[in-house]
Amino acid sequence: MADDDAARLAAEAHGVKGSALNIGLPVVGSLAGDLEHLGRAGGTAGADDLLLRFEAALEDAEEGLLAYQEWYRSLAAGD
């Protein structure tokens, strides 16, 4: 992380964690929780690795959500 702002990391990660868990993205939520705990502990050391894993999980989640959306639309079209 370029900015060593642990409090901001904790706050932002907390919001993302809740949103991810509410829409059924447990891996994203778990990694956001890890980032939140890191920030609440007062540091950002190790955040870069977690952020890379978090970004990969977001990409996987996006693919899954888009596939679901396509499937759902096919129902309406009668496919």
TAGIKA-V355841 format. One line per field, one symbol per residue. psi: psi as a letter, one per 20 degrees, with the letter a starting at -180 (. if undefined). burial: I if it has 9 or more other ideal C-beta (glycine too) atoms within 8 Angstrom, else O. Layout:
psi = ???
burial = ???
//
This chain:
psi = phpmnhgggggghgghgggghhjkmhgggghhhggghgghijrjpihgghhghggghggggggghhgggggghhghik.
burial = IOOOOIOIIIIOIIOIIIOIIOOOIOIIIOIIIIIIOIIOOOIIOOIOOIIOIIOOIIOIIOOOOOOOOOOOOOOOOOO
//
